[in-house]
Amino acid sequence: MSDQGPLPEVELLIRASTIDGRRKGACLFCQEYFMELYLLAELKTIALKVTTVDMLKPPADFRSNFEAAHPPILIHDGIVISENDKIERHIMKEIPGGHNLFVQDRETEAKIENLYKKFKMFLLNNTPQAQNSLLTCLKNIDAHLAQKGSRFLTGDSICCFDCELMPRLQNIRIAGKHFYDFEIPGEMQNLWRYMDTMYHLPAFLESCPADQDIIHHYKLQLGLKMSKHEELELPTITKTVPSSSGKAYDSNGMGDYHKNGGSVGSSITNDDDE
């Protein structure tokens, strides 16, 4: 509670895991908005509640409340927003403090806007041309970070572009390695330094789905046979980065799993908990 009274309450409905229907699922837009709202919760401008929704078995009242909408769904001041561009606009214009996350930087926007498209093309068509196209995009981001010389994409403060890019980098890292043994080259030191910075941020760790959920998500998208049972594995989040020697180390100390906490004024619930 702030000196001016209760904090404005904001709820974000996100897709649940396609493995257990409870923990966070691998939806890029859900994670992007989760990160942005979490940062605002850290600044104590809002009280954030994040609810996972199992879209394979939605709760009985979900369709009556939200009709044909799918997460992410934002609820603020009794207003329900379910279209991605409108959610982003609402965070920017209506959520207290949200405008500070949104910067105008056409150069940065151009560097990252085609990354995910290149990655999807690579997943669907594993050819040298598709891989080189993805690598070129990553190389351009690495060069952009080198030119900026800052912690984040546009400066030393995190912004909307970082909340967009890092979830995509994590998806590329986990799914690329699993399906095609693809790895972000260790020589892209600026990109790895950037990822290491993000691996230390609660906003990323709290919003990040488990490796197993990312892999399962793309198996479903690509219509692949479920030969390995991710549902039987302990959920983990890979956050190792290459050291200057080229050997990977865990950037957050012991272990690869970051447990959800609901800290800094935010809470994570499952639709069955209510």
PEURGI-V918582 format. One record per backbone hydrogen bond with DSSP energy under -1.0 kcal/mol. NH is the residue of the N-H (numbers start at 1). CO is the residue of the C=O. If there is no record, write none. Layout:
nh->NH co->CO
nh->NH co->CO
//
This chain:
nh->2 co->5
nh->5 co->2
nh->10 co->47
nh->11 co->75
nh->12 co->49
nh->13 co->73
nh->14 co->51
nh->16 co->53
nh->17 co->23
nh->21 co->17
nh->25 co->15
nh->27 co->25
nh->31 co->27
nh->32 co->28
nh->33 co->29
nh->34 co->30
nh->35 co->31
nh->36 co->32
nh->37 co->33
nh->38 co->34
nh->39 co->35
nh->40 co->36
nh->41 co->37
nh->42 co->38
nh->43 co->39
nh->44 co->41
nh->45 co->40
nh->47 co->8
nh->48 co->265
nh->49 co->10
nh->50 co->267
nh->51 co->12
nh->52 co->269
nh->53 co->14
nh->62 co->59
nh->65 co->61
nh->66 co->62
nh->67 co->63
nh->69 co->66
nh->73 co->13
nh->74 co->81
nh->75 co->11
nh->76 co->79
nh->79 co->76
nh->81 co->74
nh->87 co->83
nh->88 co->84
nh->89 co->85
nh->90 co->86
nh->91 co->87
nh->92 co->88
nh->93 co->89
nh->94 co->90
nh->95 co->90
nh->98 co->95
nh->100 co->97
nh->101 co->98
nh->109 co->105
nh->110 co->106
nh->111 co->107
nh->112 co->108
nh->113 co->109
nh->115 co->112
nh->118 co->114
nh->119 co->115
nh->120 co->116
nh->121 co->117
nh->122 co->118
nh->123 co->119
nh->124 co->120
nh->125 co->121
nh->127 co->125
nh->131 co->127
nh->132 co->128
nh->133 co->129
nh->134 co->130
nh->135 co->131
nh->136 co->132
nh->137 co->133
nh->138 co->134
nh->139 co->135
nh->140 co->136
nh->141 co->137
nh->142 co->138
nh->143 co->139
nh->144 co->140
nh->145 co->141
nh->146 co->142
nh->147 co->143
nh->148 co->144
nh->149 co->145
nh->152 co->155
nh->160 co->101
nh->163 co->159
nh->164 co->160
nh->165 co->161
nh->166 co->162
nh->169 co->165
nh->170 co->166
nh->171 co->167
nh->172 co->168
nh->173 co->169
nh->174 co->170
nh->175 co->171
nh->176 co->172
nh->177 co->173
nh->178 co->174
nh->179 co->175
nh->180 co->176
nh->181 co->177
nh->182 co->176
nh->188 co->185
nh->189 co->187
nh->192 co->188
nh->193 co->189
nh->194 co->190
nh->195 co->191
nh->196 co->192
nh->197 co->193
nh->198 co->194
nh->199 co->195
nh->200 co->197
nh->201 co->198
nh->205 co->201
nh->206 co->202
nh->208 co->204
nh->211 co->236
nh->214 co->210
nh->215 co->211
nh->216 co->212
nh->217 co->213
nh->218 co->214
nh->219 co->215
nh->220 co->216
nh->221 co->217
nh->222 co->218
nh->224 co->219
nh->227 co->225
nh->230 co->228
nh->232 co->229
nh->233 co->230
nh->237 co->256
nh->241 co->249
nh->243 co->247
nh->246 co->243
nh->249 co->241
nh->251 co->239
nh->253 co->250
nh->266 co->263
nh->267 co->48
nh->269 co->50
nh->271 co->52
nh->273 co->270
//
